[in-house]
Amino acid sequence: MALKLQLHQTSSSSFSSFSLLLLSLFTLLCCSFLHSCSCFNPKLFNVSLQAESGWPSAKATWYGTPTGAGSDGGACGYGNAVKQSPLSSMISAGGPSLYEKGKGCGSCYQVKCTNNSACSENPVTVVITDECPGCLSSPIHFDLSGTAFGAMAISSKQDQLRNAGVLQIQYQRVECNYGGMTVAFRVDGGSNPNYFATLIEYEARDGDLAGVDLQDGSGSSGGAWQPMQQSWGAVWKLNSGSTLKGPLSIRLKAAKSGKTLLASNVIPTGWKPGVTYRSLVNFQD
């Protein structure tokens, strides 16, 4: 009772000092009890929440026509495939940190926006198919196709969102899923018996590649595996220095998981430049 009476009679400044003293004592007891100062820290709590959310911030713009695919293939080399299923114009050019000098081609991301009245707040999936070398205002920048940018909007508000200019968005890396489609190899038009280059498309899971090897049909069990080099975008090449005998097998190494995939004899004897050869395989769990 005496303590209550004393507190009511204490000035506000004294009460504040007394409260701070109690808080300090509580913190000391907490840390002593736990044998470490791991008591509540608002700053650490906020950082933890941000890390657990899995949706970092990025900037987004759009290019091309409002309902188009950005450009015809872009710097990855996919050509008209960006307009067709399964990509269906849901693509993005990436700033330097996403494009990664072509190593980011084929990687998949979910993007969403929440800070505009036209945003649906629902994530949409896009594939990196192009480069945006001028996208330097943010560490992570997606220059989306008009179709993909509009897909982040509430129905009937696509144009309103596209008029927003540079948009603050959230993103996360996701596995690529092409609905059972297998990896395809489009032989570059400049290929010949001593030089082989191919565009590689529709790699599931990681989507991007860390390495590619080629084996020709020399000998009863095939020749030695030879490492290919990234030519540009999603195109890989091999200057063999000698005639490559078909059929050709190609081995892929995924960039993130490190998993390998063998497309055995995927390029037949008598292959032709400019032709796409579809394998029977893709990355699985």
Residue pairs with C-beta under 8 A, 6 or more apart in sequence:
7 15
7 18
10 18
27 39
30 39
31 37
31 38
31 39
54 172
55 112
55 170
55 171
55 172
56 140
56 170
56 171
56 172
57 140
57 168
57 169
57 170
58 111
58 138
58 139
58 140
58 141
58 142
58 168
58 169
58 170
58 171
59 135
59 137
59 138
59 140
59 141
59 142
59 166
59 167
59 168
59 169
60 111
60 113
60 141
60 142
60 143
60 144
60 149
60 166
60 167
60 168
60 169
61 135
61 141
61 142
61 143
61 144
61 149
61 165
61 166
61 167
62 70
62 143
62 144
62 145
62 146
62 148
62 149
62 150
62 162
63 70
63 71
63 93
63 132
63 143
63 144
63 145
63 146
64 70
64 71
64 145
64 146
65 146
66 146
66 150
66 158
66 159
66 162
67 89
67 146
67 147
67 150
68 83
68 89
68 145
68 146
68 147
69 82
69 83
69 87
69 89
69 91
69 145
69 147
70 82
70 89
70 91
70 92
70 93
70 129
70 130
70 143
70 144
70 145
70 146
71 82
71 93
71 130
72 79
72 80
72 82
73 79
73 80
73 81
73 82
73 129
73 130
74 82
74 91
74 93
74 129
74 130
74 131
74 233
75 93
75 99
75 102
75 105
75 130
75 131
75 232
75 233
76 102
76 105
76 106
76 128
76 129
76 130
76 131
76 233
76 234
77 105
77 199
77 232
77 233
77 234
77 235
78 87
78 105
78 129
78 199
78 201
78 234
81 87
81 201
82 89
82 91
82 129
82 145
83 89
86 178
86 179
86 181
86 202
87 127
87 129
88 147
89 145
89 147
89 148
90 124
90 125
90 126
90 127
90 145
90 147
90 148
90 151
91 126
91 127
91 128
91 129
91 130
91 144
91 145
91 148
92 98
92 109
92 111
92 126
92 127
92 128
92 129
92 130
92 142
92 143
92 144
92 145
92 148
93 99
93 128
93 129
93 130
93 131
93 132
93 135
93 142
93 143
93 144
94 100
94 104
94 128
94 130
94 131
94 132
94 135
94 141
94 142
94 143
95 132
95 135
95 136
95 138
95 139
95 140
95 141
95 142
95 143
96 133
96 135
96 136
97 139
97 140
97 141
98 104
98 107
98 109
98 128
98 140
98 141
98 142
99 105
99 128
99 130
99 131
99 132
100 208
102 131
102 230
102 232
102 233
102 234
103 208
103 209
103 210
103 230
103 255
104 128
104 208
105 128
105 129
105 208
105 233
105 234
106 127
106 128
106 129
106 176
106 200
106 201
106 203
106 207
106 208
106 209
106 234
107 127
107 128
107 173
107 176
107 206
107 207
107 208
107 255
108 125
108 126
108 127
108 128
108 173
108 174
108 175
108 176
108 177
108 207
109 125
109 126
109 128
109 142
109 171
109 172
109 173
109 174
110 123
110 124
110 125
110 126
110 171
110 172
110 174
111 123
111 124
111 126
111 142
111 144
111 148
111 152
111 169
111 170
111 171
112 119
112 120
112 121
112 122
112 123
112 124
112 152
112 169
112 170
112 171
113 119
113 121
113 152
113 161
113 167
113 168
113 169
113 170
114 121
114 170
115 167
115 168
116 161
116 164
116 167
117 157
117 160
118 153
118 154
118 157
118 158
118 160
118 161
118 164
119 152
119 153
119 154
119 161
120 152
120 153
120 154
120 155
122 152
123 172
124 148
124 151
124 152
125 174
126 142
126 144
126 145
126 148
127 176
127 207
128 207
128 208
130 143
132 141
132 143
135 141
135 143
137 166
140 171
142 169
142 171
146 162
149 161
149 162
149 167
150 158
150 159
150 161
150 162
151 158
152 161
152 169
153 160
153 161
153 162
161 167
175 204
175 205
175 206
175 207
176 203
176 204
176 205
176 206
176 207
177 204
178 202
178 204
178 282
180 282
181 202
181 204
181 282
182 202
182 278
182 279
182 280
182 281
182 282
183 200
183 201
183 202
183 203
183 252
183 261
183 263
183 278
183 279
183 281
183 282
184 200
184 201
184 202
184 276
184 277
184 278
184 279
185 198
185 199
185 200
185 201
185 250
185 263
185 266
185 267
185 276
185 277
185 278
185 279
186 198
186 199
186 201
186 274
186 275
186 276
186 277
187 196
187 197
187 198
187 267
187 271
187 272
187 273
187 274
187 275
187 276
187 277
188 197
188 198
188 199
188 231
188 235
188 237
188 273
188 274
189 273
189 274
190 197
190 273
191 197
191 198
191 273
192 273
193 243
193 244
194 239
194 240
194 241
194 242
194 243
194 244
195 237
195 238
195 239
195 240
196 214
196 237
196 238
196 240
196 244
196 248
196 267
197 231
197 235
197 236
197 237
197 238
198 235
198 236
198 237
198 250
198 267
199 233
199 234
199 235
200 209
200 212
200 234
200 235
200 236
200 250
200 252
201 234
202 282
203 209
203 252
203 254
203 261
203 282
203 283
204 282
204 283
204 284
205 254
205 257
205 259
205 283
205 284
205 285
206 254
206 255
206 256
206 257
206 259
206 283
208 254
208 255
208 256
209 236
209 252
209 253
209 254
209 255
210 253
210 254
210 255
210 258
211 227
211 228
211 252
211 253
212 227
212 228
212 236
212 250
212 251
212 252
212 253
213 225
213 226
213 227
213 228
213 250
213 251
213 253
214 225
214 226
214 228
214 238
214 244
214 248
214 249
214 250
214 251
215 222
215 223
215 224
215 225
215 226
215 248
215 249
215 250
215 251
216 222
216 223
216 240
216 244
216 245
216 246
216 248
217 223
217 245
217 246
217 247
217 248
217 265
217 269
218 245
222 249
223 245
225 251
226 238
226 240
227 238
228 236
228 237
228 238
229 236
229 237
229 238
230 236
230 237
231 237
238 244
245 269
246 267
246 268
246 269
246 270
246 271
247 265
247 266
247 267
247 268
247 269
248 265
248 266
248 267
248 271
249 262
249 263
249 264
249 265
249 266
249 267
250 262
250 263
250 266
250 267
250 279
251 260
251 261
251 262
251 263
252 260
252 261
252 263
252 283
253 259
253 260
254 260
254 261
254 283
257 283
259 283
261 281
261 282
261 283
262 281
263 279
263 280
263 281
266 277
266 279
267 277
268 277
271 277
